[in-house]
Amino acid sequence: MHAVPAGGIVAAPMRYFLLDRIVTLRPPESATAIKCVSLADDIFNDHFPGHPVMPGALLIEGMAQLGGVLVEATLRQRGQDHLHALLTMVDRAKFREMVRPGDRLELEAIGISAREEGAQVRALARVEGKLVAEAELTFAFFKIANAKLIQRRREALQIWLAGSVGE
C-alpha cells in the first residue's frame, strides 16, 4: 500500500510501458514513438483468448505516455523540472481499426498547449501508416520530490530515447 501524500496523489510505478522507443522529441511541437505489439505481451492472456486485440484503454495509455513525455519536456525547457504529467481527460477518442500482435504501432503526440496549470496534446496511433486511433488528451502536473521516482523516470526516458541507460 502506498502512503497518500498531502495532495492525495499516489505516484506508483507504471505497470505497462507502452513505448518501445521514442523516435523524435521536439518540444513543444511533437513527439513520435513506436510500440511493437507482441503476442508475448501479457495483456493478450485475457483480451481476447483466441482473438488477441490490444485494448483501447491501452492504446490511450500509450498515446498518453508519449504525450506526457512531450509536455514534461516542454516545461523542462522552460526551467520547470521534476513535473509529472497526469492524464486528466480524454476527448474525441476514436478507435478506427483493431491493433493485433505483430503490428508496429506508430504513435504521435502533437502539442496544443503547455502551461504550468496543465497541457493538452492531440494524439494519433497508426499501423502501416493507417490511422487506428486518435484522441485529444489533457494533463495536469504535480511536482515529484521522491529521488527514487525522479531517477526511475530519467532511466525510462533514457531507455526510450537511447535504447539503454548510460549511452
C-alpha positions as CSV (number, residue, x, y, z in Angstrom):
1,M,0.0,0.0,0.0
2,H,1.3,3.5,-0.9
3,A,1.2,6.3,1.6
4,V,-1.0,9.1,0.2
5,P,0.8,12.5,0.1
6,A,-0.9,15.7,1.2
7,G,-2.2,16.4,-2.3
8,G,-3.9,13.0,-2.4
9,I,-2.0,11.7,-5.4
10,V,-0.2,8.4,-5.2
11,A,2.9,8.0,-7.5
12,A,3.0,4.3,-8.1
13,P,5.4,2.7,-10.7
14,M,3.8,2.1,-14.1
15,R,2.8,-1.5,-14.8
16,Y,2.8,-1.1,-18.6
17,F,5.5,0.7,-20.5
18,L,3.7,1.1,-23.9
19,L,6.5,2.8,-25.8
20,D,9.5,0.7,-27.1
21,R,11.4,3.7,-28.5
22,I,10.8,7.4,-28.8
23,V,11.9,8.3,-32.3
24,T,11.6,12.1,-32.2
25,L,11.1,14.5,-29.3
26,R,10.7,18.2,-30.4
27,P,9.1,20.1,-27.6
28,P,6.7,21.9,-27.7
29,E,5.7,20.8,-31.2
30,S,5.7,17.0,-31.4
31,A,7.0,13.6,-30.5
32,T,6.8,10.2,-32.2
33,A,7.4,6.7,-30.8
34,I,6.9,3.1,-31.7
35,K,5.5,0.1,-29.9
36,C,6.0,-3.4,-31.4
37,V,2.9,-5.3,-30.3
38,S,3.8,-8.8,-29.4
39,L,1.7,-11.9,-28.6
40,A,4.1,-12.3,-25.6
41,D,2.6,-9.1,-24.0
42,D,0.6,-10.4,-21.0
43,I,-2.4,-8.2,-22.0
44,F,-3.3,-10.8,-24.6
45,N,-3.8,-13.6,-22.0
46,D,-7.3,-12.3,-21.4
47,H,-8.0,-9.9,-24.3
48,F,-9.3,-12.0,-26.0
49,P,-8.4,-15.7,-25.9
50,G,-8.2,-17.0,-29.5
51,H,-8.7,-13.5,-30.9
52,P,-6.0,-11.2,-29.4
53,V,-6.8,-7.5,-29.7
54,M,-4.9,-4.6,-28.0
55,P,-7.4,-2.9,-25.6
56,G,-8.5,0.6,-26.5
57,A,-7.6,1.7,-23.0
58,L,-4.0,0.7,-23.6
59,L,-3.9,2.5,-26.9
60,I,-4.9,5.6,-25.0
61,E,-2.3,4.8,-22.3
62,G,0.4,4.5,-24.9
63,M,-0.6,7.8,-26.5
64,A,-0.7,9.4,-23.0
65,Q,2.7,8.1,-22.1
66,L,4.1,9.8,-25.3
67,G,2.0,13.0,-24.7
68,G,3.2,13.1,-21.1
69,V,6.9,12.9,-22.2
70,L,6.3,15.8,-24.7
71,V,4.6,18.1,-22.3
72,E,7.1,17.4,-19.5
73,A,10.0,18.1,-21.9
74,T,8.3,21.3,-22.9
75,L,8.1,22.5,-19.3
76,R,11.7,21.4,-18.6
77,Q,12.8,23.6,-21.5
78,R,11.1,26.5,-19.6
79,G,13.0,25.7,-16.4
80,Q,10.3,23.7,-14.7
81,D,11.9,20.4,-13.6
82,H,10.6,17.3,-12.0
83,L,7.0,17.8,-13.0
84,H,4.9,14.7,-13.7
85,A,2.1,14.8,-16.2
86,L,-1.1,13.1,-15.1
87,L,-3.8,12.3,-17.7
88,T,-7.0,14.0,-16.6
89,M,-9.2,14.0,-19.6
90,V,-9.7,12.1,-22.9
91,D,-11.7,13.9,-25.5
92,R,-12.8,12.9,-29.0
93,A,-11.3,9.4,-28.8
94,K,-11.9,7.3,-31.9
95,F,-10.9,3.8,-32.5
96,R,-10.8,3.0,-36.2
97,E,-9.1,-0.3,-36.5
98,M,-8.1,-3.2,-34.3
99,V,-4.4,-3.5,-33.2
100,R,-3.1,-7.0,-33.1
101,P,0.1,-8.9,-32.2
102,G,2.7,-8.4,-34.9
103,D,1.6,-4.8,-35.5
104,R,4.1,-2.0,-35.3
105,L,2.2,0.8,-33.6
106,E,3.4,4.3,-34.6
107,L,2.4,6.9,-32.0
108,E,2.4,10.7,-32.5
109,A,1.8,13.5,-30.0
110,I,1.2,17.0,-31.3
111,G,1.5,19.8,-28.7
112,I,-1.6,22.0,-28.4
113,S,-0.8,23.9,-25.2
114,A,1.6,23.5,-22.2
115,R,1.4,25.8,-19.2
116,E,2.2,25.2,-15.5
117,E,-1.5,24.6,-14.8
118,G,-1.9,21.9,-17.4
119,A,-1.3,20.8,-21.0
120,Q,-3.1,19.4,-24.0
121,V,-1.9,17.2,-26.9
122,R,-3.5,15.7,-30.0
123,A,-2.5,12.0,-30.1
124,L,-2.5,9.7,-33.1
125,A,-1.8,6.0,-33.4
126,R,-1.1,4.3,-36.8
127,V,-0.3,0.9,-38.1
128,E,1.5,0.8,-41.5
129,G,0.6,4.5,-42.0
130,K,-3.1,3.8,-41.4
131,L,-4.8,5.7,-38.6
132,V,-6.1,3.2,-36.0
133,A,-6.9,5.6,-33.0
134,E,-6.8,9.3,-32.1
135,A,-7.7,11.5,-29.1
136,E,-7.2,14.8,-27.5
137,L,-5.5,14.4,-24.1
138,T,-5.4,16.8,-21.2
139,F,-2.8,16.6,-18.5
140,A,-2.4,18.2,-15.0
141,F,1.1,18.4,-13.4
142,F,2.4,17.7,-10.0
143,K,5.9,18.1,-8.6
144,I,8.0,15.0,-8.0
145,A,10.0,15.2,-4.8
146,N,11.0,11.5,-4.3
147,A,14.6,11.0,-5.5
148,K,13.9,7.3,-6.4
149,L,10.9,8.2,-8.6
150,I,12.9,11.0,-10.3
151,Q,15.7,8.5,-11.1
152,R,13.3,5.9,-12.4
153,R,11.6,8.4,-14.7
154,R,15.0,9.6,-16.0
155,E,16.0,6.0,-16.7
156,A,12.8,5.2,-18.5
157,L,13.2,8.3,-20.7
158,Q,16.8,7.5,-21.4
159,I,15.9,3.9,-22.5
160,W,13.0,5.2,-24.7
161,L,15.3,7.8,-26.3
162,A,18.7,6.0,-26.5
163,G,17.9,2.3,-26.0
164,S,19.7,2.0,-22.7
165,V,20.7,3.9,-19.6
166,G,24.1,5.5,-19.8
167,E,24.6,5.7,-23.6
